[in-house]
Amino acid sequence: MIDLAEAKTRLADEGYCILEGLLNPDEAERLDALARPLMPYRSGYVKLEGALNHIPGLAPLCMHPAVLEIAEHFLGKEFYLPNNVCLMWCQPGAPAGGLHSDWPLGLVPQPWPRWPFLIQTLWMLTDFTPENGATHVVPGSHLSGRPPAPNLQYSHERPAVGTKGSVLIWQGGTWHANGANTTTSQHRMGANLGYVPWFVHRPPDAWPLLRRELYEQFPERLQQLLKRSVEP
Ligand SMILES: O=C(O)CCC(=O)C(=O)O
């Protein structure tokens, strides 16, 4: 059973948490198999924005009750999805990314406030292991009120590992990056969704808008979450 109280405490204190087994592993595998052929490159670390337009089966991830409860706890009653699922594929041999905090904090004067502007989720469509490029996080870094110093190593940086079907959740201020995929054959696929409070608006043209005809078929709760990110 998932202990949401514990997850909220971890997210508040350490800046991240992992919820195990939210999605059936077979469904995670199915979504991974749909995702791979869509990706624009066959090597390295590759992203695809607007993936819900191509894989409507990602919709349940966007409105999973456990994730929405956590988002509401940190963001308040009214929050939105500014993008519509970014696939993040870390292929064998891909190098580690650089540690960073997430949009929109780059626009906010430092020191950043303690309350989050973004709750990020990364659904593990494959296992996330230290070898295949599991996201690295720096626990507690969201409390620093600033981004990481360039090119510094942080000794408490650690990989956020989990089995397929789990979800990694972090505060936008938590320093993080994809790990290096040091394997020759193990792929790592994640599906990323970020939730923002009502007062944060997506930058115009930043990410593909959701196709209107798909939006019309989604449940009302998902329509509410996506209403600022749908085609006119
Ligand atoms: O793919 C990952 O593990 C990290 C993703 C990331 O850095 C981000 O979403 O900002």
The ligand as an ORCA input file, in Angstrom:
! r2SCAN-3c Opt
* xyz 0 1
  O      15.348     12.164    -17.715
  C      15.711     12.408    -16.551
  O      16.053     11.538    -15.777
  C      15.803     13.837    -16.054
  C      14.811     14.736    -16.655
  C      15.054     16.179    -16.353
  O      16.129     16.588    -16.117
  C      13.942     17.092    -16.319
  O      12.800     16.674    -16.530
  O      14.151     18.295    -16.072
*
